[in-house]
């Protein structure tokens, strides 16, 4: 998998962790015994039960996807970049905010 895609998926997961959202990672497979979907040793049906009767967003992103990420143009500075946010604007925000 291209490093940029993998890094973007990891950034997305980190953002979800910061929101105290449910994030789970592992190899998706179907159980041979009962046909249920599993993520490593976690039964997805049981994991998803805590969100019962709630409106949710479910995102599945493969860490093995080989497609390249198309570059974007920053709407603020016009810089071409790949990833979730413009690195030039991110650095400027950090510098200006004193962090």
MDAnalysis code that builds the backbone (N, CA, C; Angstrom):
import MDAnalysis as mda
import numpy as np

u = mda.Universe.empty(297, n_residues=99, atom_resindex=np.repeat(np.arange(99), 3), trajectory=True)
u.add_TopologyAttr("name", ["N", "CA", "C"] * 99)
u.add_TopologyAttr("resid", np.arange(1, 100))
u.add_TopologyAttr("resname", ["UNK", "UNK", "UNK", "UNK", "UNK", "UNK", "UNK", "UNK", "UNK", "UNK", "UNK", "UNK", "UNK", "UNK", "UNK", "UNK", "UNK", "UNK", "UNK", "UNK", "UNK", "UNK", "UNK", "UNK", "UNK", "UNK", "UNK", "UNK", "UNK", "UNK", "UNK", "UNK", "UNK", "UNK", "UNK", "UNK", "UNK", "UNK", "UNK", "UNK", "UNK", "UNK", "UNK", "UNK", "UNK", "UNK", "UNK", "UNK", "UNK", "UNK", "UNK", "UNK", "UNK", "UNK", "UNK", "UNK", "UNK", "UNK", "UNK", "UNK", "UNK", "UNK", "UNK", "UNK", "UNK", "UNK", "UNK", "UNK", "UNK", "UNK", "UNK", "UNK", "UNK", "UNK", "UNK", "UNK", "UNK", "UNK", "UNK", "UNK", "UNK", "UNK", "UNK", "UNK", "UNK", "UNK", "UNK", "UNK", "UNK", "UNK", "UNK", "UNK", "UNK", "UNK", "UNK", "UNK", "UNK", "UNK", "UNK"])
u.atoms.positions = np.array([
    [0.841, -1.173, 0.000],
    [0.000, 0.000, 0.000],
    [0.886, 1.235, 0.000],
    [0.525, 2.241, -0.788],
    [1.292, 3.484, -0.773],
    [1.301, 4.097, 0.628],
    [2.443, 4.641, 1.024],
    [2.601, 5.197, 2.369],
    [1.613, 6.328, 2.632],
    [1.326, 7.165, 1.622],
    [0.390, 8.276, 1.814],
    [-1.005, 7.786, 2.162],
    [-1.470, 6.741, 1.474],
    [-2.809, 6.205, 1.744],
    [-2.864, 5.638, 3.163],
    [-1.867, 4.860, 3.530],
    [-1.846, 4.257, 4.857],
    [-1.806, 5.339, 5.938],
    [-1.000, 6.371, 5.728],
    [-0.916, 7.470, 6.695],
    [-2.252, 8.195, 6.804],
    [-2.942, 8.372, 5.693],
    [-4.245, 9.047, 5.711],
    [-5.277, 8.232, 6.474],
    [-5.251, 6.911, 6.297],
    [-6.175, 6.042, 7.026],
    [-5.874, 6.125, 8.523],
    [-4.605, 6.130, 8.868],
    [-4.214, 6.232, 10.289],
    [-4.643, 7.590, 10.871],
    [-4.526, 8.671, 10.098],
    [-4.972, 9.997, 10.554],
    [-6.480, 9.998, 10.799],
    [-7.222, 9.353, 9.909],
    [-8.667, 9.254, 10.065],
    [-9.017, 8.505, 11.350],
    [-8.314, 7.418, 11.609],
    [-8.543, 6.653, 12.841],
    [-8.185, 7.479, 14.072],
    [-7.090, 8.232, 13.997],
    [-6.684, 9.084, 15.119],
    [-7.735, 10.152, 15.405],
    [-8.287, 10.733, 14.356],
    [-9.333, 11.741, 14.530],
    [-10.553, 11.127, 15.211],
    [-10.886, 9.901, 14.859],
    [-12.016, 9.216, 15.494],
    [-11.726, 8.942, 16.968],
    [-10.484, 8.531, 17.286],
    [-10.094, 8.320, 18.685],
    [-10.246, 9.610, 19.483],
    [-9.831, 10.737, 18.898],
    [-9.924, 12.021, 19.583],
    [-11.370, 12.412, 19.879],
    [-12.297, 11.947, 19.059],
    [-13.721, 12.201, 19.279],
    [-14.322, 11.202, 20.260],
    [-13.486, 10.329, 20.794],
    [-13.926, 9.251, 21.682],
    [-14.933, 8.348, 20.970],
    [-14.710, 8.156, 19.681],
    [-15.563, 7.290, 18.868],
    [-15.038, 5.858, 18.937],
    [-15.873, 4.934, 18.596],
    [-15.457, 3.544, 18.575],
    [-14.588, 3.281, 17.360],
    [-13.381, 2.852, 17.599],
    [-12.456, 2.524, 16.517],
    [-11.920, 1.135, 16.789],
    [-11.947, 0.308, 15.785],
    [-11.440, -1.052, 15.925],
    [-10.639, -1.367, 14.673],
    [-9.556, -2.074, 14.833],
    [-8.677, -2.384, 13.707],
    [-8.298, -3.859, 13.768],
    [-8.193, -4.473, 12.624],
    [-7.786, -5.872, 12.555],
    [-8.072, -6.438, 11.178],
    [-7.890, -7.723, 11.051],
    [-8.151, -8.412, 9.789],
    [-9.599, -8.894, 9.789],
    [-10.352, -8.448, 8.782],
    [-11.762, -8.812, 8.648],
    [-11.877, -10.202, 8.047],
    [-12.706, -11.026, 8.663],
    [-12.947, -12.374, 8.150],
    [-14.326, -12.832, 8.602],
    [-14.753, -13.921, 8.021],
    [-16.024, -14.523, 8.391],
    [-15.747, -15.784, 9.178],
    [-16.390, -15.923, 10.319],
    [-16.192, -17.085, 11.177],
    [-16.657, -18.351, 10.471],
    [-15.829, -19.385, 10.514],
    [-16.181, -20.662, 9.877],
    [-17.292, -21.368, 10.642],
    [-17.352, -21.155, 11.968],
    [-18.360, -21.857, 12.786],
    [-19.779, -21.346, 12.564],
    [-19.962, -20.019, 12.647],
    [-21.324, -19.475, 12.581],
    [-21.537, -18.467, 11.453],
    [-20.517, -18.192, 10.652],
    [-20.660, -17.284, 9.523],
    [-20.723, -15.814, 9.895],
    [-20.432, -15.476, 11.141],
    [-20.475, -14.077, 11.578],
    [-19.195, -13.357, 11.201],
    [-19.333, -12.052, 10.975],
    [-18.171, -11.230, 10.649],
    [-17.349, -10.984, 11.902],
    [-16.025, -11.149, 11.762],
    [-15.088, -10.972, 12.874],
    [-13.991, -10.009, 12.441],
    [-13.502, -9.242, 13.389],
    [-12.325, -8.403, 13.179],
    [-11.313, -8.913, 14.197],
    [-10.353, -9.677, 13.706],
    [-9.466, -10.472, 14.554],
    [-10.353, -11.382, 15.412],
    [-10.357, -11.227, 16.734],
    [-11.171, -12.097, 17.594],
    [-12.448, -11.425, 18.097],
    [-12.768, -10.263, 17.570],
    [-13.940, -9.507, 18.015],
    [-15.106, -9.761, 17.067],
    [-16.250, -10.154, 17.624],
    [-17.455, -10.332, 16.819],
    [-18.057, -8.957, 16.551],
    [-18.155, -8.608, 15.268],
    [-18.643, -7.272, 14.911],
    [-20.070, -7.029, 15.382],
    [-20.894, -8.047, 15.360],
    [-22.284, -7.881, 15.817],
    [-22.310, -7.434, 17.282],
    [-21.472, -8.042, 18.103],
    [-21.407, -7.674, 19.518],
    [-20.822, -6.273, 19.684],
    [-19.777, -5.954, 18.914],
    [-19.140, -4.650, 19.010],
    [-20.099, -3.543, 18.583],
    [-20.882, -3.790, 17.527],
    [-21.826, -2.790, 17.029],
    [-23.064, -2.646, 17.910],
    [-23.319, -3.619, 18.774],
    [-24.520, -3.574, 19.629],
    [-24.549, -2.341, 20.527],
    [-23.382, -1.810, 20.891],
    [-23.369, -0.627, 21.767],
    [-23.910, 0.616, 21.063],
    [-24.058, 0.555, 19.749],
    [-24.604, 1.673, 18.973],
    [-26.053, 1.433, 18.551],
    [-26.687, 0.432, 19.124],
    [-28.060, 0.085, 18.779],
    [-28.979, 1.298, 18.952],
    [-29.848, 1.530, 17.984],
    [-30.819, 2.636, 17.965],
    [-30.178, 4.017, 17.929],
    [-28.936, 4.116, 17.449],
    [-28.271, 5.396, 17.272],
    [-27.959, 5.586, 15.796],
    [-27.976, 6.830, 15.360],
    [-27.555, 7.130, 13.994],
    [-26.032, 7.163, 13.996],
    [-25.392, 6.350, 13.152],
    [-23.935, 6.260, 13.149],
    [-23.379, 6.411, 11.747],
    [-22.090, 6.640, 11.667],
    [-21.343, 6.618, 10.417],
    [-20.353, 5.479, 10.556],
    [-20.384, 4.562, 9.641],
    [-19.476, 3.421, 9.674],
    [-18.524, 3.552, 8.493],
    [-17.229, 3.632, 8.777],
    [-16.218, 3.800, 7.741],
    [-15.314, 2.576, 7.741],
    [-15.150, 1.969, 6.603],
    [-14.208, 0.860, 6.466],
    [-13.140, 1.288, 5.475],
    [-11.894, 1.267, 5.906],
    [-10.780, 1.662, 5.051],
    [-9.715, 0.580, 5.120],
    [-9.382, 0.019, 3.982],
    [-8.390, -1.047, 3.928],
    [-6.979, -0.475, 3.992],
    [-6.152, -1.077, 4.828],
    [-4.747, -0.696, 4.894],
    [-3.938, -1.385, 3.805],
    [-4.593, -2.224, 3.022],
    [-3.924, -2.949, 1.941],
    [-4.318, -2.443, 0.559],
    [-5.069, -1.348, 0.507],
    [-5.506, -0.760, -0.756],
    [-4.295, -0.187, -1.484],
    [-4.105, -0.544, -2.737],
    [-2.928, -0.133, -3.503],
    [-3.149, 1.114, -4.367],
    [-4.370, 1.626, -4.413],
    [-4.636, 2.795, -5.253],
    [-3.899, 4.018, -4.729],
    [-3.325, 4.814, -5.617],
    [-2.679, 6.050, -5.161],
    [-3.732, 7.094, -4.786],
    [-3.358, 7.974, -3.876],
    [-4.262, 9.058, -3.484],
    [-4.073, 10.201, -4.473],
    [-5.142, 10.660, -5.091],
    [-4.983, 11.783, -6.024],
    [-4.650, 13.056, -5.256],
    [-3.769, 13.886, -5.792],
    [-3.415, 15.126, -5.093],
    [-4.597, 16.099, -5.084],
    [-4.600, 16.959, -4.061],
    [-5.632, 17.989, -3.912],
    [-4.958, 19.355, -3.985],
    [-5.755, 20.361, -4.259],
    [-5.289, 21.743, -4.250],
    [-5.909, 22.427, -3.035],
    [-5.067, 23.012, -2.190],
    [-5.542, 23.702, -0.986],
    [-6.348, 24.930, -1.401],
    [-7.526, 25.086, -0.822],
    [-8.377, 26.234, -1.127],
    [-7.868, 27.520, -0.494],
    [-6.987, 27.386, 0.482],
    [-6.464, 28.567, 1.170],
    [-5.212, 29.110, 0.500],
    [-4.211, 28.228, 0.282],
    [-2.918, 28.722, -0.222],
    [-2.602, 28.276, -1.649],
    [-3.382, 27.376, -2.206],
    [-3.150, 26.931, -3.573],
    [-2.104, 25.844, -3.708],
    [-1.553, 25.362, -2.600],
    [-0.547, 24.309, -2.602],
    [-1.171, 22.966, -3.004],
    [-0.444, 22.185, -3.799],
    [-0.893, 20.832, -4.134],
    [-0.351, 19.887, -3.071],
    [-1.224, 19.011, -2.543],
    [-0.818, 18.102, -1.469],
    [-1.604, 16.797, -1.551],
    [-1.139, 15.792, -0.836],
    [-1.886, 14.550, -0.652],
    [-2.059, 14.351, 0.840],
    [-3.168, 13.763, 1.223],
    [-3.452, 13.537, 2.638],
    [-4.723, 14.236, 3.050],
    [-4.909, 14.339, 4.355],
    [-6.141, 14.896, 4.893],
    [-6.142, 16.419, 4.883],
    [-4.992, 17.036, 5.183],
    [-4.946, 18.495, 5.216],
    [-3.659, 19.004, 4.577],
    [-3.691, 20.247, 4.177],
    [-2.536, 20.875, 3.551],
    [-1.414, 21.014, 4.583],
    [-0.250, 20.428, 4.322],
    [0.840, 20.521, 5.300],
    [1.372, 21.944, 5.473],
    [1.347, 22.740, 4.418],
    [1.819, 24.131, 4.511],
    [0.905, 24.935, 5.440],
    [-0.391, 24.814, 5.268],
    [-1.338, 25.540, 6.122],
    [-1.323, 24.991, 7.549],
    [-1.138, 23.684, 7.688],
    [-1.054, 23.084, 9.024],
    [0.143, 23.654, 9.783],
    [1.287, 23.714, 9.124],
    [2.486, 24.280, 9.765],
    [2.278, 25.743, 10.138],
    [1.621, 26.497, 9.269],
    [1.360, 27.916, 9.553],
    [0.427, 28.056, 10.757],
    [-0.615, 27.225, 10.832],
    [-1.535, 27.260, 11.976],
    [-0.793, 26.960, 13.271],
    [0.046, 25.948, 13.256],
    [0.804, 25.575, 14.446],
    [1.750, 26.707, 14.843],
    [2.440, 27.271, 13.877],
    [3.380, 28.363, 14.147],
    [2.654, 29.580, 14.705],
    [1.530, 29.958, 14.129],
    [0.808, 31.146, 14.554],
    [0.109, 30.966, 15.884],
    [-0.293, 29.759, 16.210],
    [-0.961, 29.492, 17.485],
    [0.014, 29.191, 18.602],
    [1.304, 29.115, 18.283],
    [2.309, 28.924, 19.310],
    [2.404, 27.506, 19.847],
    [2.021, 26.534, 19.040],
    [2.106, 25.130, 19.483],
    [3.120, 24.396, 18.689],
])
